[in-house]
């Protein structure tokens, strides 16, 4: 591809915003905040991606999906780079992405509540008096309880609503 | 599959090679110590990740099965980062996969604690807590490493390990301060595992070289924080700290218990039987 024929980066970003996350297909890779950079280096398009969890099995599928999407748009020279730092945080999930999660039945993350490994307050949590309020994505009730801080994928915790009784996933903060 | 004789011969060769390498490491280029240290970080994650994954499909309740599988997944992911960097620093073209699947027991650098058998659910959780408490402190300190690659991996891993520690501490407290049966099992698990905890914070030449280079913290500071966390959680769990002072060691230098061989036989079988196989 000649330099003159390089698609504008805004267009490339729009293409990437149409690539769904393989595990939670209602949100895109750009909603998830894992596309850290897109740039042209001469005639090569370089896309920098950060992993969500270090062991997330979706990582290799995400890279394949990015490559397939861009090749389908005629990008021939493409390089994917991994960037670890700063580490991915759920704070980077877009406002639009959060609404899509909620509509899909996954409670979006409550910013600033990531585990920090400091065990103070553990007794309060065990007693069920956590001040973290997760609204049920189905009925909106805030009468919910944590079943497990681990869920169906590394990024989710399991909750249940004590009003409508539905179990649901919470996209936990990291 | 290789015959038993082949395996034993190969083992003996590898053990000799490891011995030579250990001797060579005494007058050590800093890179050798660095690679060794990176393998310790990676092998702790790999061996514990494998052990925890053995629970998949066997846990007492579904939520715990998922939690254990997720924990194992995080640890295997961290392994890729640590062993990937070890291969890069070593500069001999070995990938994280090469290091995980093609080294033999004498070249593994994990502490003995993480290779201990799973036992019952309580013993698995107690092992996890004793390791998580150390891992968390280590990763906190490593974020200030003079090597930016180490600091970046530590920052990534610390976010995941914070969840591991909160969960394992919660469960140690619930089961310790639980029924007569659960409390007895947790105390027994603690007594059995305690002699394997000292190795994590007992420095050798590699640890000292890393601390002097500012790559890793002085293990004494990690131990002080570990002591506090463990004492606090075990007190809430109504468990008694064992009083014995004997501590096993050797894992960090490649002298392992028989348990590691069984893990490797399972984990490495495919790459040994079908070298280079992919799926």
Interface residues (C-beta under 8 A of the other chain):
Chain A: X51 X53 X54 X55 X56 X57 X84 X85 X86 X87 X89 X114 X115 X116 X117 X119 X122 X123 X125 X126 X147 X148 X149 X150 X151 X152 X154 X158 X172 X174
Chain B: X63 X64 X66 X67 X70 X71 X73 X74 X75 X76 X77 X78 X80 X81 X136 X140 X148 X151 X152 X153 X155 X156 X157 X158 X159 X160 X161 X162 X163 X165 X166 X167 X169 X170 X173 X174 X229 X232 X233 X236
